[in-house]
Amino acid sequence: MKIVILEGKSVGDDMVFTQFDEFGEVVIYPKTTAEEMPERLKDADILVANKLPMNEHTLSGAGNLKLVCLTATGTNNLDTEYLKSRGIQARNVAGYSTDAVAQHTFALLFYLWEKLRFYDDFVKSGEYAAGNSFSCFPERFYELKGKTWGIIGMGAIGQKVAEIASVFGCRILCYSASGSRYDFRDKNYEQTDFDTLLAESDILSIHAPLNSYTENLMNLEAFRKMKKEAVLINVARGPIVNQEDLYTALTENLIAAAGLDVLKVEPMAEDNPLAKIQDSRKLIITPHMAWAPVETRTRCLDEVAENIRAFLNSEDRNRVC
């Protein structure tokens, strides 16, 4: 069995891949382009990748290929009809990053909510030491208790964020772009329509997949319906938020601030209008690293290894096609 890992660097240079050795020969490429895939996969039985396209163009020459394993949850890079036509299975990793992404959601929120960049700079600049007051109040911020936290997408991550926000005393509103009805059982969450979510949320966080329901969901029309004091957090997929419209919303003070871990193009495009916003009280962008704690990335690779083992044992663990 030959396993080809096409995007080793996508999980970090500090990761090891020894968990795959038991399955056969392992070949690791730090990076791979779509154009390089046919040559590198020509005798592969199993491939492991992250964001590369899996379609006829990239896989047609891989005559031995039996299994595609993603080091990711999202599957929008899979041409599932083509894979099915070839009898090639595909498996993703689900649930491995729930705690990490929820954690980063709050890291982004608190950086903006409590104006931490401003107060950090205030101390480091020497202004605090030179002053005559034990405290400092030029940038106002508020308690989370009693605020309304809106959530788009109540999967595992959305539910984890709701759980944590509830501990802080937030009221939880949620919205399903696809129209699905949520079953909260004993949770005191409220499912509502989109306009109500926008109008009532003090914090609005996105935890939904990218699909026809969510692409460009957060556009200028949506921002105009939000509170001017609202904070937007997107740790889901970049294209859910229209970047040009978010730039307008922030520069025209339609909303107070935004924290993003995902963008439409990654790495960030040089012409992304959000790059022009240098005020860290209004915007923080992290480089798609909400999923990146050491434990999370290790768990991701372990999950891929378990998917391979399940495939070899004819089990359907995490099978998407």
N, C-alpha and C positions, 0 to 999 in steps of 0.2 A: 504494500500500500504506500503510495507516494502522496504526501501532503505538502501543498505549496501555500505558503503564507505570503501574500502579495503586498501587504501594507504594515509591516512590522512596526514602523515608527509611529503609526497612528495610535498605538497604545502606550507609547513612551519608550525612550531608550533604556529606562531602568527596569523594564519588564524582561522576564525570561520565558522561554517556550518549552521548557523541559517536560511539561505535562503531556506534550504530544508525542514524545519519543517512543512510548509504548506501542503506538499504532503503526509505526513503520518509518520510512525515510522522510525526513522533514527538511524542506528547503525554504529559507527565509529571505525575502527581499525587503529591504527597508521601505522602499517606495516603488510603485509601479504605475505606469500610465495605461490608458485603455489600449493604446497602440502596441504596447509591449506585452499585453496579456496573452495573445495567441501563442507566441513563442514560448513563454514561460509556463503555459498550461498544457502544452502539447502531449505530455505523458502523465499529467496529474490525475489522481483518483479523487482527491478531495482538495478543494481550495478554501482558504480562509482569507477574508477581506472585510473591508469596512464600507467604503462609499463608492467603489468602482462599479460601473454599470455591468450588469449580468444579463447579456442579451445575445442574439445570434451573431452579431458582429464580433463580440469579444470571446465567445465560447465555442464557435462553430468548429474550430480546429482541435478542441479538447475532446478527442474521441473516447478517452477512458473515464471522463469525468462522471462521477456518481453523486457527489454531494457538494453543495455550496454552503459554507458556514459564515455567518456574519458576526463580527465583533460589535454588534449594534442591535438595537431594538427595531428601528425603522427599516421598512422593506421596500421603500419606493424606488430603490435602484434595481429591483428584480423584475425582469420580464417573465412573470410566472407562467404565462401561456407557452412561451418558448421552452422554459425549463420543463414543463409538463410534457411537451411534445417530444422532448429528448429523454424523458424518464429520469431527469436529474432532480433530486430532492434539494430543498433549501431549508435552513434552520436559522433562527435568530436567537438572541439572548434577551429574555424578558425579565423585568423585575430586579435586575442586578444593581441598578443605580438609583432606586427609589429614594433611599435615605440621603444619598449624596446630593441629588438634584434638589430635594426639599431643603436640605441644609443651605445650598447655594442660593436658593430663592430668598431665604431670610438674610443671607449675607448681603445680597444686592439691596434688599429692602432697607436694612438698617443703615447701610452706608449713605443712602439717600435720605431716609426718614429723619435721622438724627444729625444730618449735615456733618458727618464725621470727617470728611476731607477738610472742611473749613476749620473745624476745631483742632484737628491735627496740625494744620499749617499755622494756626494761631499760636500753639505752644512752641512748635519748632522754630518759628520766626523770632522768638524772643519776646513777643508782645505780652505774653502772659507773665513772664518773669519781670517785665518792666512795668506792669500794671499795679494797681493798688486795691484790687478786688479779688477775693478768693474764687469767684465764679465769673461767668461770661455769658451774655444773653443776646448778642447781635443777630444770631440766626435762630429763629423760633422753630421748635418742633413739638410734637404732641405724643400723648400716650396712644398705644394701640387699643387699649381697652375701650370698648364701645364703638369702635370703628367698624365699617362694613368691608369685608374682604371678599371680592368677587373672583370666581375661578372659572376659567374656560377649560373644560376637560376634566372630568372627575374619574380618571383612571387611578392607578396605584399612587402616582406622584401627586396628582391633584388631591386625592383623599388624605395623603400624608400631610400636605400643606394645610389642608382644612383642619386636621387634627391639631397641628401645632398652633395655628392661628387661633383656634378655639381656646387653647390654654391661655393665650394672651388676652382673652376676653372679647375677641372679634365676633361679630355676626357674620355668618357664612352664606353668601349667595353663590349659586352656580348656574352654568348655562351649557347646554349641549348643542353644538352647531349642527349636528346631524338630526337633532330632534329626539334622540333616545331619552327614555325616562329612567332616572336614577332611583335605586332602592336604597335609602339611607337607614332603614330599620330604626334603630334607637337614636340616630344622630339628629341633632337639631339644625339641619341644614335646609336651605330653601332653594328649590329649583325655580328659575324664572325665565322670562323672555330676554332677548338681547338688549332691548332698549332699557328695560328696568335695570339690568345688570350694569349697563354703562352709566345710567343716571345716578345710581345709589352707591356705587363702589368707591371707597376711599383708596383702596389698593385693589388693583386688578392684575392677577397673574395668569399666565397662559401655560397649560400643560397638555395640550391637545396634539394629535397627530396632524401632519400636513396632508390635506386632501382637498377635494373640490368644495367641501363645506367651509374649510378654514382658510384657504389661501386668500390673502388680501383682506381677511376679515376685519382687521384693525386698520381702517383707512380714515381719511379726513372726516367723512361723514360720522364715523363712530367717535372720533376724538372730539368732535363738536358737541356730542351728547354727554361727555364725561364732565365730572366736577373739575374746576380749575385747580383744585388742590390735590387731585388724584395722582397716584403713582402707578405706572405700568411696569410690570415685570414679565419678560419673555424668556423662558428657559426651555422652550419647546422646539419650534422650527422657525427659522428666519422669515420665510415668505408669508407667514401668518400676519406679520406686521408690514404695512407699506412704509418703507424707509423714508421716502420723499415726504409722505404725509406726516410721519412722525416728526421729521425735521420741522415742518411747518407748525405742528402742534406745540412743539417745545419752544420754538423761537417766537411764536405769537402767544405764548402762555395759555394755550387751550387746556393743557394739563401741566402739573407741576414738575414732573420728573419721570425718567424711564431708566430701568436697569435691564440690560440685554446680555444674554450669553450666546445668542445665536443671531446670525445675519443671513441675508439673502444669498450673498456670495461669501464663501470662506476659503482662504483667509480674506479679510476685509478688502474690498475693492478700493483703489485709491480715489475713485470719484464718488464714493459713498458720501452723501451730504451730511450724514451724522458725524463724520470726521471733523467737520467745521465747528462743532459744539465742544468747546474746551472747558466749559463751566461744569465742574464735577458735582455741583449741587443739583444740576439738571439732568445729567446723563452719566452713566457708567456703562462701559462695554467690556465684558471679559471674553477671552478668546476661546469660546466653546469648551469650557473646562469644568462645568458643573458636575460632570460625570467622572472627574479625574482624580479623586483621592486614591492613594496607593491601594488601599483595600478594595476599592471599587474596580479598578482596572485589573487587579489580580483575580478578583471574582469573575470578571468578564471572561478572561482567558480560561479559567477553570470551567465555566459554564460551556464554553465552546468545546472543550475536551469532553465534557459529559455528553454534549450533543453528538459528537463523533462516536462515542461509546454506545450511545443509544441507537444510532444508525446501524452500527455493526451488529447490534443485538436485535435489529428489526423492531425497534420501539419508536413511537412517534413523538418523542419529547421535543417540544419547541418547533415542531415541523410547520412550516408555512406553505409549502407546496410539495 
